[in-house]
Amino acid sequence: MKGPSRRLFLQLGGLAVLATACAPREKADAGTFTLLRRRWREVTLGYPGTFDPEREPYRTRLARLGAEAARHRDAMTPTRRSLWPGLPFPSLDATPARLRAMARAYALPGTGLTAEPGLGTAVAAGIEHYVGQVYAADAEQTGNWWDWQIGTPRALLDAAVLAAPHLTDTQVSALCEAVDHFVPESRLDDYVGNSTGANRVDLCTVTLLRAIAGADPGRAALAASALSPMFPYVTEGDGFYRDGSFIQHGSVPYQGGYGAVLLTGLATLFAVLRGTPWEVTDPAARTVLDAVDRSFAPFVHDGACMDLVRGRGIDRRPYGDHRRGREIAAAVLLLAETAPDAERARWRAMVKGWAVRDTAKPMLRTAEGVAGGAAEGGDLAFHARLSAVLGDATVPAAAEPTGHRLFPMSARAVHRGPGWCAAVSMASSRVARYEYGNGENLRGWHTGSGMLYWWATGQGDQYSDAFWPTVDPYRLPGTTVSTKRLTDGAGGEWGDTRPPAEWVGGATDGTYAAVGQHLYGLESTLEAYKSWFFLDDAVVCLGAGITCGDGVPVETVVDNRRTGARLTVDTGWAHLDGHGGYVVPAGQPLRTLRANRTAAGVTRAYVTLWLDHGVDPDAAGYVYHLMPGAGPAETAARAADPGWARVLVNTSAQQGIEVPSLGVTAVNFWTGGRAGGLTASDPCAVLVRDLGDGTATVTVADPRRDLDGLAVTWDRPVAGVTRGHPLLDRAETGARLTLTFGELAAREGASCTVTVRLGASTA
């Protein structure tokens, strides 16, 4: 019988005893692989060093994990058809997950089964049986490739590494041979297909675990080096873009799905490999650090990851947006441990702010194991890291930033004003209308038709609590749609739903924005031009050229709010208590509906406001203002002041507004021409802002990404240019300003801003 000292040895450092049948022992550095095994446990389980197993909530969670592992161990009944009764083979997810849970109970302290030989032997026997019956080197891959090449091998290898002292040479050899069959080294040769982005990181993680299990330095080196193709920015397909976009499956914005998996995987690999011969030192890996602020943070609002970057995962479960937000927060805190000091300080403050404001699903409490992966103790490390940040008085809780972030390469925009946040999801020839696949998101048809999400203070669960199963999929907020009935999964699988639209994007100076979408309906003749002008306390929404021949009504959904709040409707405006106001200028009858909608056994109340364009409209249009968080008096006052935001033009040629109090003039030029005091030679977006100090900014963008030159004229006396732009070829000042830009197409839809000094030139 082994005494306490032996148990302690196994608990804290004894995972070094592992057969290396898959690689010659003489070529393996035993000390290095001992470090890797220890690092894997420290990083993924958070022990030792991250939390005290004798303190709550860790003590209770660890005991619960141990009790679950004991039940699995005692119920294990190997047969040719299963490892546990009720889990018939292949059981590619549940069986490996149980083995991993048992291995975690073995490796973690405080479970009551820490380093318990019987549990370790049971894990080893379970792996051997599963490899022999299901995941064998001569087995045939069936169903989803991901299960065979990522999900199953990762869980089995994780369990093998954690319970290493109890696996024999033969058992390790069989597991390694099986993994090599399904995930050969050649799988990482080319950065194409399903070996890109998050899938690539997962495959590298499997390869590293395979290297640790087999003490194979060659595969460890491959796991690290094969990450490099995903670090450089891309201009098409999967990966990170310079504007902060992240795409997976070729055309789907995915920070809140594959992106979160990628960030978690990279943070884990960076931490595990640190200080080893395979530490990731590629300078291009800086892209990952930059992505935290550029790609992920903009889409996290009060701890929840916005659904417009969650692909087909939006309808998987209630509060899935908060679960993904926690995953991103956990990855950021882990990445911060190996990041430079400046990033570390900024990210810890940012995550603290998310956690403090997430009242819908309190981040720390949920990380205790109330939901999501708690059975395996997977949230304990994050809970400990987050607890440390929340308890550190030197770390401030960063506030939500104000301003605008435009992502032209993924047809997304996010705007934050004082106390509110809004985001719009569009579609283009590069970006899918929606993603359907694996039977998921069957009715997400119109999520890319200009869906306008928005949150006022305290409304972090607006799209979380059974919104997707219960909302009317033909009336998503902000969209313009044909009411033609569509079949489930209409348009095709895996993001194969891109419309022909080229002009999708806009211009932003970082504070305000002019965003536009040339809209085409899904399996419909609908065509329209939609613009959103994002300002301090409102979004001014314009629609024009709305034309359709489907033989059914066409609607613009002003809003579809999941609430039972009181709705007040008056001439020219409406107000929803506790939410905000809507200004709808005269001549546009606002239709409303209050209804309870039931699906999947749950019922939710909705208030819907929409504009009916009639059957087969021809060049219809609309104008309305959304005022998040506004009270009824503010809404009524804005409706009584039609000059606050003057519509300069609202046609299929141009859409533009002028807001004198903000010094803003903004126009989306669908074709070149004149609108108000602005003239553009070609299709573009223009945003001009008088800063009130004798200077002004002129911001332009080429959403179509095809201009080799652009001339923009502003009918305003200008004395000179104080700050130019590399693409500004010529500036003509005087009674009016003319700016001539070079090859804007190279900017990939990003904005160019020039600062000028107002007043007539003396030259």
C-alpha positions, -999 to +999 in steps of 0.1 A: +000+000+000+013+034-010+017+059+019+009+097+019+043+107+006+038+085-025+003+100-030+017+135-028+044+126-053+018+114-077-004+143-071+021+171-076+048+158-100+046+121-106+029+122-140+064+117-155+061+079-156+047+073-191+054+047-216+069+060-248+062+032-272+053+056-300+087+072-301+122+059-292+130+067-256+165+077-264+153+106-285+130+120-258+141+145-232+125+131-201+128+164-182+111+184-210+082+161-212+078+160-175+076+198-177+050+196-205+028+171-185+030+194-155+023+225-175-007+208-192-022+201-158-015+235-144-029+254-174-060+233-181-069+224-146-055+254-127-035+234-102-011+237-086-007+275-081-040+289-092-064+280-064-065+266-029-083+232-029-092+237+008-112+269+001-147+273-012-160+270-038-132+247-049-135+223-020-172+216-028-166+214-066-136+191-063-156+168-040-184+167-064-160+159-093-146+131-072-181+117-065-189+118-102-157+100-111-164+073-085-198+067-100-183+064-135-155+041-122-180+018-103-205+017-132-179+008-158-189-024-175-168-031-206-186-050-234-181-052-271-208-027-275-202-002-247-180+008-218-210+020-197-246+007-199-267+032-217-238+046-238-237+024-268-207+027-291-194+047-309-204+073-283-177+096-296-184+124-272-198+110-240-175+080-234-142+099-239-156+128-218-163+105-189-128+091-191-114+126-190-136+135-160-122+105-142-086+115-151-092+150-138-104+136-105-073+116-104-050+145-111-067+172-090-064+175-052-094+174-029-115+150-050-111+121-026-096+101-054-064+121-059-037+098-073-059+068-063-044+038-081-078+021-087-091+052-105-060+056-125-061+019-135-098+023-145-090+053-167-062+032-184-085+002-188-113+024-202-089+040-228-077+006-238-112-008-242-124+022-262-094+022-285-098-015-290-135-014-298-141+020-314-111+044-319-087+018-334-060+023-359-079+002-384-113+018-377-133+037-404-142+073-399-179+078-401-201+108-395-186+141-385-148+143-392-144+166-362-153+138-337-126+115-351-098+140-356-104+166-328-130+159-302-124+122-294-086+121-296-082+153-275-104+138-247-086+104-248-051+120-249-060+144-221-071+115-200-040+096-208-016+124-199-034+131-166-035+094-156-001+086-171+014+065-143-012+038-149-010+034-187+012+005-199+035+007-229+010-014-249-019+009-240-001+040-249+011+025-282-024+015-292-037+050-285-009+067-303-013+045-333-050+052-334-044+090-332-018+087-359-043+069-382-069+096-379-046+126-374-014+118-393+014+144-395+005+151-430-028+165-417-009+197-409+010+199-442-013+223-460-033+252-445-065+245-464-100+231-460-108+222-424-072+226-413-075+264-409-084+288-381-098+272-350-097+237-365-060+242-371-054+251-335-074+221-324-054+198-346-022+213-332-035+207-297-042+171-305-007+168-320+009+183-290-010+159-266+000+130-289+036+142-285+033+144-247+017+110-245+044+094-267+073+117-255+078+125-292+099+157-298+092+156-335+055+159-331+059+185-304+079+206-328+052+201-355+024+211-332+042+244-326+054+252-361+021+243-377+004+272-359+024+297-380+002+297-411-027+311-391-009+342-377-006+364-408-036+385-417-057+372-446-075+390-474-100+363-481-113+330-465-106+319-430-086+339-405-080+373-390-083+404-411-066+438-406-100+454-397-105+430-368-128+406-386-125+369-381-139+344-406-144+307-405-161+284-430-150+308-457-177+334-452-191+334-416-181+360-389-172+337-360-154+354-331-181+339-308-177+303-319-146+291-337-129+323-327-134+317-290-121+281-295-091+294-314-083+320-287-086+295-259-065+270-278-037+294-286-037+308-250-034+272-238-006+263-262+014+294-256+013+288-218+020+251-220+050+255-244+065+285-226+101+277-216+103+245-237+123+240-269+090+245-288+079+278-273+060+298-299+084+326-309+070+334-343+069+373-345+037+370-365+020+356-334+016+392-323-016+390-344-032+370-316-024+396-290-038+424-312-069+403-319-080+405-282-086+442-286-094+444-323-114+412-329-129+400-297-134+428-272-156+449-296-182+421-297-183+414-259-210+435-242-213+433-204-198+398-205-219+384-233-206+377-269-229+392-295-248+367-315-239+384-348-205+367-346-217+333-333-227+316-366-250+287-364-245+284-326-270+311-318-299+288-311-281+260-293-291+269-258-303+298-237-277+323-226-252+309-251-240+344-257-230+347-220-213+313-221-192+323-251-184+356-233-170+336-204-149+315-227-134+346-243-128+362-208-111+330-196-089+329-227-080+365-223-070+361-187-049+330-196-033+348-225-025+377-202-002+355-182+023+353-210+016+387-226+036+419-222+028+440-191+008+466-209-016+441-224-018+422-192-029+452-172-054+464-199-070+430-204-074+423-167-092+456-163-113+448-193-124+414-181-131+428-146-154+453-162-172+426-181-177+405-149-189+434-128-215+444-154-227+409-163-258+408-140-278+385-163-255+356-158-229+366-131-196+355-145-179+345-113-209+326-099-213+307-132-177+298-133-181+280-099-199+253-118-235+264-118-235+258-156-214+248-185-187+222-181-189+221-143-191+183-141-155+181-153-142+209-131-133+228-163-142+262-150-122+261-118-091+276-133-110+305-148-129+310-115-096+313-097-081+337-122-112+358-122-115+358-084-079+371-083-087+399-107-120+409-089-103+408-056-073+430-067-080+466-057-052+477-080-071+465-111-098+489-121-130+477-137-127+491-172-159+508-185-175+500-218-157+522-244-177+547-264-173+550-302-177+530-333-160+500-347-167+490-383-157+456-397-161+459-435-146+425-442-172+408-422-201+431-428-205+440-391-206+472-372-206+479-334-215+513-318-213+523-282-228+555-268-232+566-232-252+538-215-261+519-247-247+496-274-259+487-309-246+463-336-257+455-371-252+423-391-252+424-429-244+401-458-224+406-490-207+388-518-180+379-492-201+373-461-229+348-457-265+358-449-265+332-422-250+298-414-270+266-413-253+232-407-255+200-387-292+206-383-286+239-364-299+274-371-326+262-395-344+296-395-316+322-393-324+332-429-327+370-422-300+376-396-278+391-423-306+413-437-296+443-415-305+429-381-300+457-356-292+445-321-292+470-292-289+470-255-296+497-230-284+496-194-294+464-176-306+446-207-278+421-211-302+392-216-323+407-244-312+381-269-302+354-244-333+341-227-349+318-253-349+347-279-339+326-309-364+297-304-393+321-297-388+351-319-406+354-353-378+346-377-395+368-404-395+398-380-360+402-367-352+437-354-340+462-381-344+439-411-362+445-443-377+413-456-401+397-480-427+377-460-424+348-485-423+316-466-389+298-466-380+262-460-357+252-431-321+257-440-330+277-472-301+288-492-277+260-484-253+248-457-222+261-441-225+298-451-232+291-488-257+319-488-238+349-500-258+375-520-243+394-550-240+427-530-207+445-533-216+478-515-217+467-479-198+486-452-194+523-447-172+550-432-164+558-395-141+583-378-142+562-347-169+583-330-198+583-356-204+562-386-223+559-419-230+523-425-249+508-455-261+476-471-272+469-506-297+443-497-308+412-517-335+389-503-329+352-497-347+331-524-366+363-532-367+391-557-364+417-529-338+444-534-332+475-512-307+500-499-304+503-462-283+529-442-277+534-405-261+566-392-247+560-357-247+590-334-244+600-297-279+590-286-295+576-317-293+555-348-309+571-378-322+544-401-330+549-438-343+526-464-348+533-501-354+515-534-373+487-517-386+467-546-399+431-547-421+409-569-427+379-547-465+386-545-464+390-507-460+420-483-426+434-476-419+448-441-392+467-423-391+457-387-384+487-366-380+464-336-391+431-321-383+433-284-385+404-260-404+422-233-438+427-217-431+464-210-457+490-217-457+505-253-468+540-258-476+551-294-482+588-303-480+609-334-445+605-349-431+585-321-433+554-298-418+545-265-412+512-248-409+515-210-374+507-197-360+502-231-360+533-254-378+553-280-386+554-317-391+584-338-411+576-370-418+608-391-452+614-405-465+595-435-453+561-423-480+543-404-463+523-376-479+489-370-475+472-336-482+438-321-480+425-286-479+387-285-467+357-265-447+332-286-441+296-275-414+272-287-394+243-272-417+244-242-410+280-233-431+312-238-418+347-241-436+380-246-427+403-275-435+438-286-432+442-324-431+475-344-429+475-381-435+494-413-456+477-440-444+484-476-473+464-491-473+437-517-448+440-544-435+475-535-417+495-561-390+519-548-405+521-513-386+537-485-386+545-448-370+568-421-369+562-384-347+569-354-339+544-327-331+560-293-318+533-269-324+541-232-344+573-240-374+582-219-408+592-233-402+629-228-369+627-247-385+607-275-414+631-278-390+661-279-369+646-306-400+638-327-410+675-323-377+686-337-375+673-373-345+696-380-323+677-355-314+652-382-323+664-417-326+638-444-306+651-473-315+623-497-330+589-495-329+571-528-313+542-545-286+566-556-277+582-523-288+582-487-276+609-463-283+630-433-271+662-417-271+667-379-262+704-373-259+701-335-232+675-340-216+691-370-222+658-389-229+654-426-229+617-438-238+602-471-237+567-485-232+571-522-246+540-539-236+558-571-215+589-576-233+622-575-243+650-552-261+650-518-264+682-497-230+699-498-211+667-507-202+654-542-185+621-549-171+609-582-178+572-575-197+549-551-184+554-516-192+564-481-184+599-468-186+613-432-178+649-425-176+663-390-171+699-379-153+696-346-163+730-335-127+743-329-120+756-364-112+722-378-131+694-394-125+658-405-135+642-438-137+604-437-141+583-468-143+546-476-147+523-505-171+495-494-169+478-528-131+476-526-127+484-563-117+521-566-084+531-580-093+567-575-119+589-558-127+626-557-148+641-530-159+677-528-173+695-498-190+729-503-173+745-474-145+771-473-113+754-462-080+770-455-058+739-456-051+703-447-036+698-413-034+660-414-034+640-446-035+604-454-011+582-473-038+577-500-046+614-504-031+624-537-043+660-539-062+685-519-077+717-534-088+742-508-104+776-509-141+783-513-147+746-513-126+715-506-118+688-531-099+657-520-086+633-545-076+598-532-056+571-548-062+533-548-088+530-520-094+494-530-062+485-512-078+496-479-102+466-480-131+488-471-114+506-442-119+543-437-094+571-445-097+603-425-083+637-434-083+667-410-087+702-424-086+738-411-119+757-419-120+791-434-111+805-468-075+799-480-053+829-481-031+814-508 
